Amino acid sequence: MRILGIDPGLQTTGFGLVDCEGALLHYAASGTIRTGDAAKGDLPGRLKIIFDGVREVIARYQPAQASVEIVFVNVNPQSTLLLGQARGAALAALVSSGLPVSEYTALQMKKAVVGHGQARKEQVQDMVARLLKLPGLPGKDAADALGIAITHAHAGASFAAMARSTTLTRRSHAQYKRGRTY
């Protein structure tokens, strides 16, 4: 099974593909989608580049599943909104191609790949290279994307089994009081 990992970014979106045969993982491809050709203020143009780039990766490598990094709030709210739009463009490309999409946080990825959630980018690069037996270090964005794909390869089956074994339902009796759900 081929898994596509996406590390969304407005300037650079990383992608990584791994082939999963049971517990064995094999490197398939990785790289980045850069939006530098679009003018700095041209947000729709940058989002189109991300959307088209992800669609091109899907067409070329034919993954069976996809996983995307979840974006959390940064110090600058404007940066967070822009990053969320880049993530949305990538998600739209994945969903419009009919791929099942899973989402993981950077903390989950770092724990799965490095062993602790406070790992630096260099540590992620090194462990991805070791796990996939790469001759050199991948770029930082590509390493994060490969890490997301590795996380899904390891955790995806467990999460799917948990979802099948329990019936999770939304609470319909919750009431809102001062913005809180009870």
Stockholm file with secondary structure:
# STOCKHOLM 1.0

chainA/1-182         MRILGIDPGLQTTGFGLVDCEGALLHYAASGTIRTGDAAKGDLPGRLKIIFDGVREVIARYQPAQASVEIVFVNVNPQSTLLLGQARGAALAALVSSGLPVSEYTALQMKKAVVGHGQARKEQVQDMVARLLKLPGLPGKDAADALGIAITHAHAGASFAAMARSTTLTRRSHAQYKRGRTY
#=GR chainA/1-182 SS CEEEEEECCSSEEEEEEEEEETTEEEEEEEEEEECTTSCTTCHHHHHHHHHHHHHHHHHHHCCSEEEEECCCCCSSHHHHHHHHHHHHHHHHHHHHTTCCEEEECHHHHHHHHTSSTTCCHHHHHHHHHHHTTCSSCCCHHHHHHHHHHHHHHHHHHHHHHHHHHSCCCCCSSCCEETTEEC
#=GC SS_cons         CEEEEEECCSSEEEEEEEEEETTEEEEEEEEEEECTTSCTTCHHHHHHHHHHHHHHHHHHHCCSEEEEECCCCCSSHHHHHHHHHHHHHHHHHHHHTTCCEEEECHHHHHHHHTSSTTCCHHHHHHHHHHHTTCSSCCCHHHHHHHHHHHHHHHHHHHHHHHHHHSCCCCCSSCCEETTEEC
//
